[in-house]
Amino acid sequence: MRWQEVDVWMSDDLSGLVLAVDPKHFQSADSLSKNWKNGHNDLVAFATNLHERFPMCAVGGVIAMPEWASSESILRQMHGICSRSIPRDRPVNAYGKFEGFALVVYDERGELVWPTPLPPHSPLHPSSAFQTLAEKVYSRTLAIV
């Protein structure tokens, strides 16, 4: 097992680590187009590493970018690939999957937007992803305690 730094986490004395979320942020069109797949692969490794040690932990991934840095084709490609990383409904043998994964796109004012080429009710929408993470934390740990 390798050391794992977790940016957003929650734990309790009885269950240990119950929530871990890692964000990846790309600030330019060039960085996004060249590096988002590597960022996604890093997130899959993050999920695998944590799920091997904490199988009941709800693990989330986030890829964030400004609206002007993305293109319709990259957003569609990201949506297709990242959608395959969810859901992780059964905590057994699904190490490289996420309970919740979000594509976060923000406008020039810093407000969240959901780009039009993406399905409006996608599980990758930030509100859907974070709601799923909260439900998994509750059902796997807090409801049991």
Buried (B, 14 or more C-beta within 10 A) or exposed (E): EEEBEBEEBBBEEEBEBBBBBBBBEBEEBEBBBEBBEEBBEBBBBBBBBBBEEBBBBBBBBBBBBBBEBBBEEBBEBBBEEBBEBBBBEEBEEBBBBBBBBBBBBBEEEEEBEBBEEBEEEBBBBBEBBBEBBBBBBEEBBEEEE
